[in-house]
Structures are given as structure tokens and as C-alpha cells.
Amino acid sequence: MRPFHDRADAGRQLADRLTRYRDRSDVIVLALPRGGVPVGAEIAVKLRSPLDVFLVRKLGVPSHPELAMGAIAEGGVKVLSQSVIRDLDISRDGRRIAFAIGAIRPEIWAMENCLPSGR
């Protein structure tokens, strides 16, 4: 049996555990796009808190795109998994990493342009 019916149900169940944060002016719910937004939306409603998103995309290994070697986020944030890069010997050719980053950055920029300014 699955612990959650769907992502919204997961958000409601998590929010039930976070009620001590309800109606606090120092709380904001931050969700990661795609799957995290339905979870975060439910939490924000129950906590009566603002909801925002943090734009991030997985940086897949060129030969295995489902395997993450890092992430690229809004504001130019880049996080790389040195162990994955080392173990797969990706670091010997910095062009592969640069190519993967170059493929993802336009997605982040496009998403940033869809958000309200001054958020």
C-alpha cells in the first residue's frame, strides 16, 4: 500500500505535522517545480503561508540522463556531485559538463521569465 494517494495528499499529511508553523509571519513554503508544487500548495494552504517556487533542474549524466551529476537552479546556482563525476570519469572532459549545463540553462531562464518580477 502506498503511503499517499497522490502528491496533494502527501502535502496535506505533511502539513498536519507542521501545524506549529501555522499563521507565522516568518514562514514561507518553498516548492520545487513539477512534483513539489502540489505538495507545497497543500502545505501553504493549511499553514496559511505564502508559497513560492525555487526553480531547479537536474543535470543528467550525458550517457545516462536519468542519473544526476548535479543540478542547475535559478540565479546561476550550480551544484555538482563530485563523486558521480569522478566515478564516471566525466571530469576529464570539462566540455561534457559544460554541454549538459548549456542544455539546461535555457529551461531555467524560460521558467524565470514566466514568474512575476520582484518575487
C-alpha positions as CSV (number, residue, x, y, z in Angstrom):
1,M,0.0,0.0,0.0
2,R,1.3,3.4,-0.9
3,P,1.5,5.9,2.0
4,F,0.0,8.7,-0.1
5,H,-2.9,8.8,-2.6
6,D,-1.2,11.5,-4.6
7,R,1.1,14.5,-4.2
8,A,-1.7,16.7,-2.8
9,D,-2.5,14.0,-0.2
10,A,1.2,13.9,0.7
11,G,1.1,17.7,1.2
12,R,-1.9,17.5,3.4
13,Q,-0.3,14.8,5.5
14,L,2.9,16.7,5.9
15,A,1.0,19.9,6.7
16,D,-0.7,18.0,9.6
17,R,2.8,17.5,11.1
18,L,3.7,21.2,10.6
19,T,0.8,22.9,12.3
20,R,3.1,24.6,14.8
21,Y,4.2,26.9,11.9
22,R,0.6,28.0,11.1
23,D,0.0,31.7,10.8
24,R,3.6,32.6,11.4
25,S,4.9,35.7,9.6
26,D,8.4,34.2,9.3
27,V,7.3,31.1,7.3
28,I,7.2,30.7,3.6
29,V,6.6,27.4,1.8
30,L,9.2,26.8,-0.9
31,A,8.4,24.2,-3.5
32,L,10.4,22.6,-6.3
33,P,8.6,22.7,-9.7
34,R,6.8,19.9,-11.1
35,G,6.2,17.4,-8.4
36,G,6.8,19.6,-5.4
37,V,4.3,22.3,-6.2
38,P,1.2,20.3,-5.5
39,V,2.7,19.2,-2.2
40,G,3.8,22.7,-1.3
41,A,0.4,24.2,-2.3
42,E,-1.4,22.0,0.2
43,I,1.1,22.9,2.9
44,A,0.8,26.6,2.2
45,V,-3.0,26.5,2.4
46,K,-3.0,24.6,5.7
47,L,-0.3,26.8,7.3
48,R,-1.8,30.0,5.8
49,S,1.6,30.8,4.5
50,P,2.8,32.2,1.2
51,L,4.0,29.7,-1.5
52,D,7.0,30.3,-3.8
53,V,8.9,28.1,-6.1
54,F,12.7,27.5,-6.4
55,L,13.5,26.8,-10.0
56,V,15.9,23.9,-10.3
57,R,16.7,21.2,-12.9
58,K,18.6,18.0,-12.6
59,L,21.9,17.9,-14.5
60,G,21.9,14.4,-16.0
61,V,25.0,12.4,-16.9
62,P,25.3,12.7,-20.7
63,S,25.3,9.0,-21.3
64,H,22.6,8.3,-18.6
65,P,20.3,11.3,-18.4
66,E,18.3,9.9,-15.6
67,L,21.4,9.7,-13.3
68,A,22.1,13.1,-11.7
69,M,25.6,14.5,-11.7
70,G,24.3,17.8,-10.2
71,A,21.6,20.5,-10.5
72,I,21.2,23.9,-12.0
73,A,19.0,26.4,-10.3
74,E,17.7,30.0,-10.8
75,G,20.2,32.8,-10.1
76,G,23.0,30.8,-11.6
77,V,23.3,28.3,-8.8
78,K,25.2,25.2,-9.9
79,V,25.8,22.1,-7.7
80,L,27.8,19.2,-9.0
81,S,28.2,15.7,-7.5
82,Q,32.0,15.3,-7.5
83,S,31.6,11.6,-6.6
84,V,29.4,10.9,-9.6
85,I,31.7,13.0,-11.9
86,R,34.8,11.2,-10.6
87,D,33.3,7.7,-10.6
88,L,32.1,8.0,-14.2
89,D,35.3,9.8,-15.3
90,I,33.3,12.8,-16.6
91,S,35.7,15.3,-15.2
92,R,38.5,14.5,-17.7
93,D,36.4,16.3,-20.3
94,G,35.0,19.5,-19.0
95,R,33.2,20.1,-22.3
96,R,30.7,17.3,-21.4
97,I,29.7,19.1,-18.2
98,A,29.6,22.5,-20.0
99,F,27.4,21.0,-22.7
100,A,25.0,19.5,-20.2
101,I,24.8,22.8,-18.3
102,G,24.2,24.7,-21.6
103,A,21.3,22.4,-22.4
104,I,19.6,23.0,-19.1
105,R,20.2,26.7,-18.5
106,P,17.7,27.9,-21.2
107,E,14.9,25.9,-19.4
108,I,15.7,27.7,-16.1
109,W,15.8,31.1,-17.9
110,A,12.4,30.4,-19.6
111,M,10.8,29.4,-16.3
112,E,12.2,32.6,-14.6
113,N,10.6,34.7,-17.3
114,C,7.2,33.2,-16.5
115,L,7.4,34.2,-12.9
116,P,6.2,37.6,-11.6
117,S,9.0,40.2,-11.3
118,G,10.2,41.2,-7.8
119,R,9.2,37.9,-6.2
